[in-house]
Amino acid sequence: TCLLIQQRNMDQIPNIQNPFEEQSNDLMVLDTKDIVDKSVEESVRNAERLGKEQYMNFVKSRLIEGTIPISDTIKKNKLPLFNYKPTEPAKQNKMTALKNDVNLFSQLYIGTQSRDGDLDNFFSHENQSSPPSLSNEGSPRSGDKSALLPYLESECTIQSNAPAVDVKVFDGAAIVQMLNQKMCRTFKDYSDEVFAPYMLHQLQTVTRIDLVWDVYLKDSLKAGLREKRGKGFRKRVISSATMPKPKEWGDFLRVDENKTELFKFLSSELIKKPCPEGKIIIATDEASVLSSSQDVTLDTISPCIQEEADTRVILHVKDAIEKGYSRVMIKTVDTDIVVIAISFFSRLQPEEFWVAFGTGNNHRFIAIHEIANSLSPSMCSALPMFHAMTGCDTVSFFYRRGKSKAWETWAAYPDVTEAFQMMTEDVSDEMFSLIERFVVLMYESTSNMYKVNQARKELFTKKSRSLENIPPTQAALKQHVLRAQLQAMIWINACVKAPPLHDPGKFGWVRENNKWKPFWTDLPQAAKSCYELIKCGCKKGCIRNCKCRNTQLKCTALCACGGDC
């Protein structure tokens, strides 16, 4: 029995691979290839130094100086070790924000007893550090992008049967999420028994398939936004017949490094598969592109610095059309790709352009060529900015103003189309005024107002709307439009393999703790700016340094002096 166990252990050694071939600085479990969290790695690397420091402190405080009794319990180190699991930081409680709002209006009421109130000035400032109409506890509000699809699909005939096409371009991450991997024990099993067979089956009815992956850059806008989906665990992806893949597939896919290794592995394995004569497989490998045929030129698509598969699939469609393929299809579950495809149809001019959208019972084939020919050319070119401004992955949704309301408002106010077209190049005052009117109409379709600050005051005072349910301030809306402009510029450069790179700091974002976060507004909160709320701290009568006197204001009950001076 001992010999049998020993033989089994020996058989496992080749599958563990040579640990000295590992080139990274990651702290990794040899047999499972799990990579520990960075905080755990820091604990292990600094354990000796920390132990020596604590030993010296113990000797000094208890034996030499005697400041601490030797019988006192030594406190346990709460260091993250191998059983540590990252947790999400606590967010601001909604109740706290509500209490702050109540306190703010209470102070405003007291302040206006002694001073004339300026409500126009008050409603030009947000009452919180982030606008409640655009943010949820400090994070961008999310929403349902796919709510736009019924309005677009009403312009075409939806097919349940697959149309005949020459080329299929796949959003790779969508395929990984779609395919069932539960019966696979290893990454190699998943590649050989699930992923590759699916892709090769798709190749049977077309001449060429393109597999396109996202690229995960640490300094990108989406890096911070992806963290909202939760923490996962790090695990090395290797081609082994016995090394098990993780059971918690969803948690595994939450880590960017895991996805990068997995996508690279799947591309290289797919390209190795025998390809029928006359057929072509093309797969991205980060910035590079792999091909099953040496005769295919890849200069127009490689190297490519596009980060998102949303845009890179359009580049591959363009390459296929330029090589003579006239009927193309994209497979995805992302509404963004449908929007981008419609906006690019007039430039690409394929005979037929399809999107195979959704999964399961919701799977259907959307005729992009029919939608683009049905909508006006101006609407097609304006669609990316409209979609970005009314909510997408990197731009906030408006509270309770989803895609349906936005589309209906656009139909009722077509003048804003020009602004959606022009604002991917420049945000002029004239174009921004059209955007303001559009936002006002989203919140109140019968309003005759053109400025969001006026509408905020009107809706709050006369319609009894909550602060979440009125438009953002003009200052906050300008930053929101800048973020939408940046996203729309990324989309409209989908056909460029090396698109221009823009500094997010100039487009409504700010860098904090090595992450990009929305820069909500360049105006201070109402509590810090409205003169009704200014108060002094004078306790023994107001003197020369009184804040109220220096601003030529009368003291109120909010002041430390009680307003009796």
Secondary structure, DSSP 4 states (H G I P E B T S, - for coil): -HHHHHHHHHHHHHHH--GGG--S---B-TTT-EE--HHHHHHHHTHHHHHHHHHHHHIIIIIIS--S-TTSPPPPP----TT----PPPPPPHHHHHHHHHHHHHHHHHHTTTS---HHHHTTS-SSSS-TTTEETTEEPP--GGGGHHHHHTTS--BSSPPP-SEEEEEHHHHHHHS--TT--BHHHIIIIIIHHHHHHHHTTSSEEEEE-----TTSHHHHHHGGG----EE-----SSSBPPS-HHHHTTSHHHHHHHHHHHHHHHHHS---TT-EEEEEETTEEEES-TTS--TTTSS-----HHHHHHHHHHHHHHTT--EEEEEES-HHHHHHHHHHHHHH--SEEEEEE-SGGG-EEEEHHHHHHHS-HHHHHHHHHHHHHT--SSSPPBTTB-HHHHHHHHHH-TTHHHHHHHTTT---HHHHHHHHHHHHHHH-TT-----HHHHHHHHHHHS---GGGSPPPHHHHHHHHHHHHHHHHHHHTTT-SSPPP--GGGTTEEEETTEEEE---SS--HHHH-GGG-----SSS--TT-HHHHTT----TTSTTTT--
